Amino acid sequence: MNDVTKSVVLDAKLNKADVHPMAGKPWMGFDATTTLLRSDFNVGAFAPAVSDAVEVRISVEAMKAD
């Protein structure tokens, strides 16, 4: 972001791994979260009026490809 590259650690949680009821293929869903600091990416303007911390939430469902 903003020409800055940083590694991020995601806190991931498996919600379910099963066979998809309609497709009959292995399927799973999970959620992941992390918190980024805007100032780490040189976009910390207006802090502290605007929070420096930004929570990122990712939800994914994936099915095995053929």
NORRA-V849384 format. One record per helix or strand of 2 or more residues. SS is the DSSP state (alpha for helix, beta for strand). FROM is the first residue (numbers start at 1). LEN is the number of residues. If there is no record, write none. Layout:
{{SS & FROM & LEN} {SS & FROM & LEN}}
//
This chain:
{{beta & 11 & 9} {beta & 26 & 12} {alpha & 38 & 4} {beta & 53 & 11}}
//
